[in-house]
Amino acid sequence: MITDGQRRGRIELRTTDEEKRLLAAAAAHEQMDLTAFVLRAAMPAAREALERAERIALSRRDAERVLELLDHPAPPTPALLAAVRRRRERERAAHQQA
């Protein structure tokens, strides 16, 4: 467990008097300080929220389409080929200046 001495960040939390009283009482019953009590509840919720945000759920049909495109990518468009040419030209010019 992280001790208070290892925590360097600070978060200001605004509450009603009743919310603060409730949190403090619950922390005392758990024999924890208020910071540890709030973090114990907040950290799993934060991890779950980020996991949901970072996960992409595809239907079976969409997943099969993605796999098909990975196995058989579309040919490059003229615009993409032109962008690759421009980048290579810039890289050559930068290399010659170095």
PyMOL commands that place a pseudoatom at each C-alpha (Angstrom):
pseudoatom trace, name=CA, resn=MET, resi=1, chain=A, elem=C, hetatm=0, pos=[0.000, 0.000, 0.000]
pseudoatom trace, name=CA, resn=ILE, resi=2, chain=A, elem=C, hetatm=0, pos=[1.191, 3.514, -0.760]
pseudoatom trace, name=CA, resn=THR, resi=3, chain=A, elem=C, hetatm=0, pos=[1.906, 5.626, 2.285]
pseudoatom trace, name=CA, resn=ASP, resi=4, chain=A, elem=C, hetatm=0, pos=[0.989, 9.303, 2.453]
pseudoatom trace, name=CA, resn=GLY, resi=5, chain=A, elem=C, hetatm=0, pos=[4.697, 10.173, 2.271]
pseudoatom trace, name=CA, resn=GLN, resi=6, chain=A, elem=C, hetatm=0, pos=[4.846, 8.699, -1.241]
pseudoatom trace, name=CA, resn=ARG, resi=7, chain=A, elem=C, hetatm=0, pos=[1.886, 10.676, -2.557]
pseudoatom trace, name=CA, resn=ARG, resi=8, chain=A, elem=C, hetatm=0, pos=[2.895, 13.926, -4.157]
pseudoatom trace, name=CA, resn=GLY, resi=9, chain=A, elem=C, hetatm=0, pos=[-0.165, 14.916, -6.222]
pseudoatom trace, name=CA, resn=ARG, resi=10, chain=A, elem=C, hetatm=0, pos=[-3.048, 16.860, -4.794]
pseudoatom trace, name=CA, resn=ILE, resi=11, chain=A, elem=C, hetatm=0, pos=[-6.737, 16.904, -5.707]
pseudoatom trace, name=CA, resn=GLU, resi=12, chain=A, elem=C, hetatm=0, pos=[-9.228, 19.338, -4.268]
pseudoatom trace, name=CA, resn=LEU, resi=13, chain=A, elem=C, hetatm=0, pos=[-12.660, 17.838, -3.753]
pseudoatom trace, name=CA, resn=ARG, resi=14, chain=A, elem=C, hetatm=0, pos=[-15.695, 19.981, -3.016]
pseudoatom trace, name=CA, resn=THR, resi=15, chain=A, elem=C, hetatm=0, pos=[-18.465, 18.326, -1.009]
pseudoatom trace, name=CA, resn=THR, resi=16, chain=A, elem=C, hetatm=0, pos=[-21.495, 19.270, 0.970]
pseudoatom trace, name=CA, resn=ASP, resi=17, chain=A, elem=C, hetatm=0, pos=[-21.093, 19.172, 4.736]
pseudoatom trace, name=CA, resn=GLU, resi=18, chain=A, elem=C, hetatm=0, pos=[-23.187, 15.996, 4.814]
pseudoatom trace, name=CA, resn=GLU, resi=19, chain=A, elem=C, hetatm=0, pos=[-21.049, 14.281, 2.142]
pseudoatom trace, name=CA, resn=LYS, resi=20, chain=A, elem=C, hetatm=0, pos=[-17.888, 15.172, 4.019]
pseudoatom trace, name=CA, resn=ARG, resi=21, chain=A, elem=C, hetatm=0, pos=[-19.338, 13.930, 7.319]
pseudoatom trace, name=CA, resn=LEU, resi=22, chain=A, elem=C, hetatm=0, pos=[-20.447, 10.668, 5.719]
pseudoatom trace, name=CA, resn=LEU, resi=23, chain=A, elem=C, hetatm=0, pos=[-17.075, 10.052, 4.043]
pseudoatom trace, name=CA, resn=ALA, resi=24, chain=A, elem=C, hetatm=0, pos=[-15.145, 10.868, 7.211]
pseudoatom trace, name=CA, resn=ALA, resi=25, chain=A, elem=C, hetatm=0, pos=[-17.359, 8.620, 9.341]
pseudoatom trace, name=CA, resn=ALA, resi=26, chain=A, elem=C, hetatm=0, pos=[-17.070, 5.730, 6.882]
pseudoatom trace, name=CA, resn=ALA, resi=27, chain=A, elem=C, hetatm=0, pos=[-13.285, 6.158, 6.685]
pseudoatom trace, name=CA, resn=ALA, resi=28, chain=A, elem=C, hetatm=0, pos=[-13.076, 6.119, 10.491]
pseudoatom trace, name=CA, resn=HIS, resi=29, chain=A, elem=C, hetatm=0, pos=[-15.135, 2.921, 10.654]
pseudoatom trace, name=CA, resn=GLU, resi=30, chain=A, elem=C, hetatm=0, pos=[-12.757, 1.327, 8.151]
pseudoatom trace, name=CA, resn=GLN, resi=31, chain=A, elem=C, hetatm=0, pos=[-9.795, 2.627, 10.195]
pseudoatom trace, name=CA, resn=MET, resi=32, chain=A, elem=C, hetatm=0, pos=[-8.513, 4.546, 7.198]
pseudoatom trace, name=CA, resn=ASP, resi=33, chain=A, elem=C, hetatm=0, pos=[-7.732, 8.165, 6.580]
pseudoatom trace, name=CA, resn=LEU, resi=34, chain=A, elem=C, hetatm=0, pos=[-10.083, 10.021, 4.263]
pseudoatom trace, name=CA, resn=THR, resi=35, chain=A, elem=C, hetatm=0, pos=[-7.616, 10.019, 1.360]
pseudoatom trace, name=CA, resn=ALA, resi=36, chain=A, elem=C, hetatm=0, pos=[-7.115, 6.248, 1.481]
pseudoatom trace, name=CA, resn=PHE, resi=37, chain=A, elem=C, hetatm=0, pos=[-10.860, 5.658, 1.821]
pseudoatom trace, name=CA, resn=VAL, resi=38, chain=A, elem=C, hetatm=0, pos=[-11.755, 7.825, -1.178]
pseudoatom trace, name=CA, resn=LEU, resi=39, chain=A, elem=C, hetatm=0, pos=[-8.926, 6.432, -3.321]
pseudoatom trace, name=CA, resn=ARG, resi=40, chain=A, elem=C, hetatm=0, pos=[-9.891, 2.846, -2.486]
pseudoatom trace, name=CA, resn=ALA, resi=41, chain=A, elem=C, hetatm=0, pos=[-13.288, 3.496, -4.052]
pseudoatom trace, name=CA, resn=ALA, resi=42, chain=A, elem=C, hetatm=0, pos=[-12.211, 5.853, -6.836]
pseudoatom trace, name=CA, resn=MET, resi=43, chain=A, elem=C, hetatm=0, pos=[-9.246, 3.987, -8.320]
pseudoatom trace, name=CA, resn=PRO, resi=44, chain=A, elem=C, hetatm=0, pos=[-11.154, 0.861, -9.456]
pseudoatom trace, name=CA, resn=ALA, resi=45, chain=A, elem=C, hetatm=0, pos=[-13.865, 3.094, -10.932]
pseudoatom trace, name=CA, resn=ALA, resi=46, chain=A, elem=C, hetatm=0, pos=[-11.228, 5.139, -12.795]
pseudoatom trace, name=CA, resn=ARG, resi=47, chain=A, elem=C, hetatm=0, pos=[-9.550, 2.011, -14.169]
pseudoatom trace, name=CA, resn=GLU, resi=48, chain=A, elem=C, hetatm=0, pos=[-12.898, 0.607, -15.306]
pseudoatom trace, name=CA, resn=ALA, resi=49, chain=A, elem=C, hetatm=0, pos=[-13.869, 3.885, -17.008]
pseudoatom trace, name=CA, resn=LEU, resi=50, chain=A, elem=C, hetatm=0, pos=[-10.576, 3.982, -18.927]
pseudoatom trace, name=CA, resn=GLU, resi=51, chain=A, elem=C, hetatm=0, pos=[-10.846, 0.329, -19.881]
pseudoatom trace, name=CA, resn=ARG, resi=52, chain=A, elem=C, hetatm=0, pos=[-14.348, 0.926, -21.293]
pseudoatom trace, name=CA, resn=ALA, resi=53, chain=A, elem=C, hetatm=0, pos=[-13.157, 4.014, -23.176]
pseudoatom trace, name=CA, resn=GLU, resi=54, chain=A, elem=C, hetatm=0, pos=[-10.168, 2.208, -24.690]
pseudoatom trace, name=CA, resn=ARG, resi=55, chain=A, elem=C, hetatm=0, pos=[-12.036, -0.946, -25.712]
pseudoatom trace, name=CA, resn=ILE, resi=56, chain=A, elem=C, hetatm=0, pos=[-13.608, -1.164, -29.139]
pseudoatom trace, name=CA, resn=ALA, resi=57, chain=A, elem=C, hetatm=0, pos=[-16.559, -3.511, -29.401]
pseudoatom trace, name=CA, resn=LEU, resi=58, chain=A, elem=C, hetatm=0, pos=[-17.264, -4.776, -32.893]
pseudoatom trace, name=CA, resn=SER, resi=59, chain=A, elem=C, hetatm=0, pos=[-20.126, -6.848, -34.176]
pseudoatom trace, name=CA, resn=ARG, resi=60, chain=A, elem=C, hetatm=0, pos=[-19.167, -10.193, -35.693]
pseudoatom trace, name=CA, resn=ARG, resi=61, chain=A, elem=C, hetatm=0, pos=[-19.722, -8.737, -39.167]
pseudoatom trace, name=CA, resn=ASP, resi=62, chain=A, elem=C, hetatm=0, pos=[-17.530, -5.695, -38.444]
pseudoatom trace, name=CA, resn=ALA, resi=63, chain=A, elem=C, hetatm=0, pos=[-14.797, -7.854, -36.913]
pseudoatom trace, name=CA, resn=GLU, resi=64, chain=A, elem=C, hetatm=0, pos=[-14.782, -10.061, -40.016]
pseudoatom trace, name=CA, resn=ARG, resi=65, chain=A, elem=C, hetatm=0, pos=[-14.557, -6.943, -42.216]
pseudoatom trace, name=CA, resn=VAL, resi=66, chain=A, elem=C, hetatm=0, pos=[-11.566, -5.621, -40.253]
pseudoatom trace, name=CA, resn=LEU, resi=67, chain=A, elem=C, hetatm=0, pos=[-9.794, -8.981, -40.555]
pseudoatom trace, name=CA, resn=GLU, resi=68, chain=A, elem=C, hetatm=0, pos=[-10.563, -9.077, -44.280]
pseudoatom trace, name=CA, resn=LEU, resi=69, chain=A, elem=C, hetatm=0, pos=[-9.093, -5.595, -44.750]
pseudoatom trace, name=CA, resn=LEU, resi=70, chain=A, elem=C, hetatm=0, pos=[-5.986, -6.556, -42.786]
pseudoatom trace, name=CA, resn=ASP, resi=71, chain=A, elem=C, hetatm=0, pos=[-5.516, -9.670, -44.921]
pseudoatom trace, name=CA, resn=HIS, resi=72, chain=A, elem=C, hetatm=0, pos=[-6.294, -7.853, -48.188]
pseudoatom trace, name=CA, resn=PRO, resi=73, chain=A, elem=C, hetatm=0, pos=[-5.625, -4.119, -47.837]
pseudoatom trace, name=CA, resn=ALA, resi=74, chain=A, elem=C, hetatm=0, pos=[-6.913, -1.700, -50.445]
pseudoatom trace, name=CA, resn=PRO, resi=75, chain=A, elem=C, hetatm=0, pos=[-4.324, -0.431, -52.913]
pseudoatom trace, name=CA, resn=PRO, resi=76, chain=A, elem=C, hetatm=0, pos=[-2.837, 2.976, -52.067]
pseudoatom trace, name=CA, resn=THR, resi=77, chain=A, elem=C, hetatm=0, pos=[-4.729, 5.950, -53.436]
pseudoatom trace, name=CA, resn=PRO, resi=78, chain=A, elem=C, hetatm=0, pos=[-3.043, 8.527, -55.681]
pseudoatom trace, name=CA, resn=ALA, resi=79, chain=A, elem=C, hetatm=0, pos=[-3.138, 11.012, -52.790]
pseudoatom trace, name=CA, resn=LEU, resi=80, chain=A, elem=C, hetatm=0, pos=[-1.347, 8.551, -50.494]
pseudoatom trace, name=CA, resn=LEU, resi=81, chain=A, elem=C, hetatm=0, pos=[1.293, 7.826, -53.135]
pseudoatom trace, name=CA, resn=ALA, resi=82, chain=A, elem=C, hetatm=0, pos=[1.844, 11.569, -53.621]
pseudoatom trace, name=CA, resn=ALA, resi=83, chain=A, elem=C, hetatm=0, pos=[2.211, 12.050, -49.850]
pseudoatom trace, name=CA, resn=VAL, resi=84, chain=A, elem=C, hetatm=0, pos=[4.799, 9.250, -49.687]
pseudoatom trace, name=CA, resn=ARG, resi=85, chain=A, elem=C, hetatm=0, pos=[6.730, 10.852, -52.556]
pseudoatom trace, name=CA, resn=ARG, resi=86, chain=A, elem=C, hetatm=0, pos=[6.712, 14.253, -50.841]
pseudoatom trace, name=CA, resn=ARG, resi=87, chain=A, elem=C, hetatm=0, pos=[7.907, 12.743, -47.566]
pseudoatom trace, name=CA, resn=ARG, resi=88, chain=A, elem=C, hetatm=0, pos=[10.722, 10.854, -49.261]
pseudoatom trace, name=CA, resn=GLU, resi=89, chain=A, elem=C, hetatm=0, pos=[11.787, 14.033, -51.048]
pseudoatom trace, name=CA, resn=ARG, resi=90, chain=A, elem=C, hetatm=0, pos=[11.846, 15.945, -47.746]
pseudoatom trace, name=CA, resn=GLU, resi=91, chain=A, elem=C, hetatm=0, pos=[13.823, 13.169, -46.079]
pseudoatom trace, name=CA, resn=ARG, resi=92, chain=A, elem=C, hetatm=0, pos=[16.364, 13.152, -48.933]
pseudoatom trace, name=CA, resn=ALA, resi=93, chain=A, elem=C, hetatm=0, pos=[16.710, 16.944, -48.770]
pseudoatom trace, name=CA, resn=ALA, resi=94, chain=A, elem=C, hetatm=0, pos=[17.180, 16.846, -44.978]
pseudoatom trace, name=CA, resn=HIS, resi=95, chain=A, elem=C, hetatm=0, pos=[19.756, 14.055, -45.287]
pseudoatom trace, name=CA, resn=GLN, resi=96, chain=A, elem=C, hetatm=0, pos=[21.716, 15.982, -47.921]
pseudoatom trace, name=CA, resn=GLN, resi=97, chain=A, elem=C, hetatm=0, pos=[21.817, 19.088, -45.673]
pseudoatom trace, name=CA, resn=ALA, resi=98, chain=A, elem=C, hetatm=0, pos=[23.148, 17.101, -42.712]
for i in range(1, 98): cmd.bond("trace and resi %d" % i, "trace and resi %d" % (i + 1))
show_as sticks, trace
zoom trace
